[in-house]
Amino acid sequence: MSLLIKDKDIVVPGEELAKGIEYSSGYGTYKDKEGIVASKLGLVNIRDKEISLVPLSGRYMPQRDDVIIGQIEDISFSGWRVDTGSAYSAMLSVRDATSEYINKGADLTRFYDLGDYIVTKILNVTSQKLIDLTMKGPGLRKLVGGRIIEVNAHKVPRIIGKAGSMVSLIKENTNCKITVGQNGLIWIDGSPADELVAVNTIRKIEREAHISGLTDKIKAYLEECCKKNE
Amino acid sequence: MNRPDGRRFDELRDIEAKAGIIKRADGSASFKIGDTIAYAAVYGPRNLYPKFLQNPEKGVLRCSYNMMPFSGSGERIRPGSSRRSKEISLVTQKALLPAINLNEFPNSVIDIFIEFPQTDAGSRCAGICAVSIALAEAGIPMKELVAAVAVGLVNGEVAVDLSKEEEDLGGAVDIPIAVTTRSGKISLLQMDGMIKAEDIKKGVALGKKACQKIFEIQKKALKEKYNTQ
């Protein structure tokens, strides 16, 4: 009937988190005869008698309503196949891509060509991981110019920050346009020197994502970088 | 009778484990036990082709065990797969499967590569220990970690973690065991040599105890990677 770990502890699979039935098991944990056990490498998160884990690593798993950055991988009669940066590719149908009328057999490369990057939203994910995408929504578009970098998808919440605080901090300090996809792809557009600062900052956040007080650290880092650039 | 290197019969060789050593892999680990060194890299879940290999119910786990040409004790090892490496790849996969939950990844594959730059007996066990850390680091959902160790007879006595020197003694027996660290189930048990039934029981009990020690080391390796404040 007791807790064996503290909030924010790092635990490994098979580590017992709590004994008895006082706590309920959330994401990344499971229950067995004796208590609650971790099933992933992650940070412990205890809220209202529920123990869950925030995973520290792993590939992106597509989820409904995620806004991601994808790359056009193939074009078919009815739409585009998009690489999502996970084990599963997604389908963007013509109907969900544009409200324009498109003739049967029209040249779809006019909209999105092979290799183009798009900001897109996941409409639905089936149990077999078939994914539907849409381009209808605010901010969903084709990306032109700039550069794409890849980070671990589990670090994305830290890069965005609370209500976008972290990413707007980087935007303000570097004058770059930045779009962060939930799948860990990040688009950065600005002058080459600014882009470099933004990339380095994001890499720093990725490395130190599990450390608390990160926003202040990043603020200081950005100020230092900007001083050097002037 | 003592052991050639002066260890106690239930004493493991020195172990060093490290997580996250290969940058481009989704998860990786090194596991050094005595003079045996294993590097494990995990990639995936990722696309699986050719398509007929896909399983729509759950993900596929693929293992590759490879000793480097210069890794043995003396003779050069012919590069590429052999009867032996194929067998060990298979038993490694079977030893890990009970601990891993692949239901979240239908039609995809998790690839595991284990490389040995240096071997001194107990390589399949070192490989399993390394992969277990690497899988956890890759964020794969697992019920528990898997630890493995060899037990056997040295000079007629039951002992854990045989070295190559001990394995080559006359009448030596080698029994690699893999244990799931929480439920304590055995997921690998092989045997080479002649041994009495009660000695096997004694050996398995010793091996289980040793695996708990290895689990603590695996745990430490994973936690150390993220404790860099």
Interface residues (C-beta under 8 A of the other chain):
Chain A: I10 V12 P13 G14 E15 E16 G28 Y30 D32 V37 S39 K40 L41 P55 L56 S57 G58 R59 M61 S86 A87 Y88 S89 S127 Q128 K129 H154 H210 I211
Chain B: D26 G27 G44 P45 R46 N47 P56 A99 N101 E104 F105 P106 N107 S108 V109 A136 E137 A138 G139 I140 P141 M142 K143 E144 L145 T180 T181 R182 F215 Q218 K219 L222 K223 Y226 N227 Q229
